[in-house]
Amino acid sequence: MAADNTETTPASADAPDRILTETDIEHFIHDGFLRIDDAFSAGTAAAAREILWHDSGCNPHDRSTWTKPVIRLNDYPQQPFRQAANTPILHNAFDALVGKGRWLPRNSLGTFPIRFPHPDDPGDTGWHVDASFPPDPPTDNYLQWRINITSRGRALLMLFLFSDVAEKDAPTRIRIGSHQAVAQLLAPAGEPGTSMIEISTKAESATVGAPEVLATGNAGTVYLCHPFLVHAAQPHRGQTPRFMAQPPLSPQVPFQLTRADDNYSPVEQAIRQALNMI
């Protein structure tokens, strides 16, 4: 189905300490993601881009230096990145979606896939679900990393926009509600889980025809996504390079699908709903 970014519902942006509403939570549980506008400042985004441009070896004013469709830069712990990841807005959202005391603050923002306007295929645009823990024995092949029904090692998938991203600027594609199908596919594998390549292949087929949305927005926008959400990159057909980080939010404690106190987080509620445990 063609992408329809009218489905993206931003959380209220009235105050720097704003909290999520019941409607926001319901949207996250049902659709698998929530868009937070103005989650961090444009100034913070600009300071971060300056660092990234320098490390990319490309010149923002000379398109002849943009020779690849995508450049990946490693983990970034500098101040602008820490600031972006730790605003009161986001901390409140983490509490609301994952649970107070159940997540770990980020001191960096992981790998940056910087996407440039380029005619070549970037070679990484397949639909997938992000893995969260290594197999035993461990491997450096990320496609063999694993995902399980309690999302061991990953509390949220997050998309941090450090540049303005319009429809042609290679926004991440999201299959709305796809996290529910993934939960059903993961359930039979139990705690050991399955590999990223295996679950992504199954999830792509299982969610064909699902409505799609594009992760567009101004610099400072953050998409908070259920860890099972099916998503994909795409080629850049715009004019301005896209700067985005896609780090996980790590759990402080494991998710549980059976709690004596029934104090389930929205992430857990979405899984339980998909498995008809509610």
Residue pairs with C-beta under 8 A, 6 or more apart in sequence:
1 209
1 210
1 211
1 212
2 212
3 167
3 173
3 212
3 213
3 214
4 211
4 212
4 213
5 167
5 213
5 214
5 216
7 31
7 176
7 211
7 213
8 35
8 213
8 214
8 215
8 216
9 23
9 24
9 27
9 31
9 34
9 35
10 35
10 36
10 37
10 217
10 221
11 18
11 20
11 21
11 24
11 34
11 35
11 36
11 37
11 93
12 18
12 21
12 24
13 36
13 37
13 38
16 87
16 88
16 89
17 88
17 89
17 92
18 89
18 92
19 92
19 93
19 96
20 28
20 34
20 92
20 93
20 96
20 97
24 34
24 96
25 96
25 97
25 266
27 34
28 34
28 97
28 224
28 226
28 266
28 270
29 266
29 269
29 270
29 273
30 177
30 270
31 176
31 177
32 174
32 176
32 177
32 178
32 179
32 180
32 225
32 226
32 228
32 229
32 270
33 174
33 176
33 213
33 223
33 224
33 225
33 226
33 229
34 93
34 97
34 223
34 224
34 225
35 215
35 217
35 221
35 222
35 223
36 89
36 90
36 93
36 221
36 222
36 223
36 224
37 217
37 218
37 220
37 221
38 89
38 218
38 220
38 221
39 84
39 87
39 89
39 90
39 93
39 160
39 220
39 221
39 222
40 83
40 84
40 85
40 87
40 89
40 90
40 160
40 220
40 222
41 220
42 218
42 219
42 220
44 80
44 83
44 84
44 220
45 80
45 84
45 161
45 162
45 163
45 219
45 220
45 243
46 219
47 79
47 80
48 76
48 78
48 80
48 81
48 84
48 162
48 243
49 162
49 163
49 219
49 243
51 76
51 78
51 80
52 73
52 76
52 112
52 114
52 162
52 243
53 59
53 60
55 73
56 71
56 73
56 114
57 65
57 71
58 65
58 66
58 67
58 71
58 116
58 241
59 65
60 241
63 117
66 116
66 117
66 118
66 241
68 116
68 118
68 120
69 115
69 116
69 118
69 120
69 121
69 122
69 235
69 236
70 113
70 114
70 115
70 116
70 122
70 124
70 233
71 113
71 114
71 116
72 111
72 112
72 113
72 114
73 111
73 112
73 114
74 111
75 108
75 109
75 110
75 111
76 108
76 109
76 110
76 112
76 245
77 107
77 108
81 108
81 109
81 245
82 106
82 107
82 108
84 109
84 160
84 162
85 105
85 106
85 107
85 108
85 109
85 160
85 247
86 105
86 106
90 222
91 105
93 224
94 103
94 155
94 156
94 224
94 249
95 103
96 266
97 156
97 224
97 265
97 266
97 267
98 155
98 156
98 249
98 251
98 265
98 267
99 263
99 265
101 252
101 253
102 155
102 251
102 252
102 253
102 265
103 155
103 156
103 249
103 250
103 251
103 252
104 249
104 250
104 251
104 252
106 247
106 249
106 250
108 247
109 160
109 245
109 247
110 245
110 246
110 247
110 248
111 245
111 246
111 247
112 162
112 243
112 244
112 245
113 124
113 233
113 244
113 246
114 241
114 242
114 243
115 122
115 169
115 170
115 233
115 235
115 236
115 241
115 242
115 244
116 236
116 241
117 236
117 237
117 238
117 239
117 240
117 241
118 235
118 236
121 235
122 233
122 235
122 236
124 233
125 232
125 233
125 234
125 235
126 200
126 204
126 232
127 173
127 175
127 200
127 203
127 204
127 207
127 230
127 231
127 232
128 196
128 200
128 203
128 204
128 230
128 231
128 232
129 147
129 182
129 196
129 199
129 200
129 203
129 227
129 228
129 229
129 230
129 231
130 147
130 154
130 157
130 196
130 227
130 246
130 248
131 142
131 143
131 145
131 146
131 147
131 195
131 196
132 145
132 146
132 147
132 151
132 152
132 153
132 154
132 227
132 248
133 145
133 146
133 147
133 148
133 152
133 153
133 193
134 145
134 146
135 144
135 145
135 146
135 195
139 145
142 196
143 195
143 196
143 197
144 195
144 196
144 197
145 195
145 196
146 152
146 192
146 193
146 194
146 195
146 196
147 154
147 186
147 193
147 194
147 195
147 196
147 199
147 227
147 228
148 186
148 189
148 190
148 191
148 192
148 193
148 194
149 183
149 186
149 187
149 189
149 190
149 191
149 193
149 257
149 271
150 191
150 254
150 255
150 256
150 257
150 271
151 227
151 228
151 251
151 255
151 267
151 271
152 191
152 193
152 254
153 248
153 250
153 251
154 227
154 248
154 249
154 250
154 251
155 227
155 248
155 249
155 250
155 251
155 255
155 267
156 224
156 225
156 226
156 227
156 248
156 249
156 267
157 225
157 226
157 227
157 229
157 231
157 246
157 248
158 222
158 223
158 224
158 225
158 245
158 246
158 247
158 248
158 249
159 172
159 215
159 222
159 223
159 225
159 244
159 245
159 246
160 222
160 244
160 245
160 246
160 247
161 215
161 217
161 218
161 219
161 220
161 221
161 222
161 223
161 243
161 244
162 219
162 243
162 244
162 245
163 169
163 219
163 240
163 241
163 242
163 243
163 244
164 217
164 218
164 219
164 240
165 171
165 215
165 216
165 217
165 218
165 221
165 242
165 244
166 216
166 238
167 214
167 216
168 236
168 237
168 238
168 239
169 216
169 236
169 238
169 240
169 242
170 233
170 234
170 235
170 236
170 237
170 238
170 242
171 214
171 215
171 216
171 234
171 242
172 214
172 215
172 223
172 231
172 232
172 233
172 234
172 244
172 246
173 212
173 213
173 214
173 215
173 231
173 232
173 233
173 234
174 212
174 213
174 214
174 215
174 223
174 225
174 229
174 230
174 231
175 207
175 210
175 211
175 212
175 229
175 230
175 231
176 210
176 211
176 212
176 213
177 210
177 211
178 203
178 207
178 210
178 228
178 229
178 230
179 225
179 226
179 227
179 228
179 229
179 230
179 270
179 274
180 228
180 270
180 273
180 274
181 203
181 206
181 207
181 210
181 230
181 274
182 199
182 203
182 206
182 228
182 229
182 230
183 228
183 270
183 271
183 274
183 275
184 274
184 275
185 199
185 202
185 203
185 206
186 193
186 194
186 199
186 228
187 275
200 230
203 230
204 230
207 230
210 230
215 223
215 231
217 223
219 243
225 231
226 267
226 270
227 248
227 267
228 270
228 271
236 242
255 265
255 267
255 268
255 271
256 264
256 268
257 268
257 271
257 272
257 275
257 277
259 268
264 272
269 278
271 277
272 278
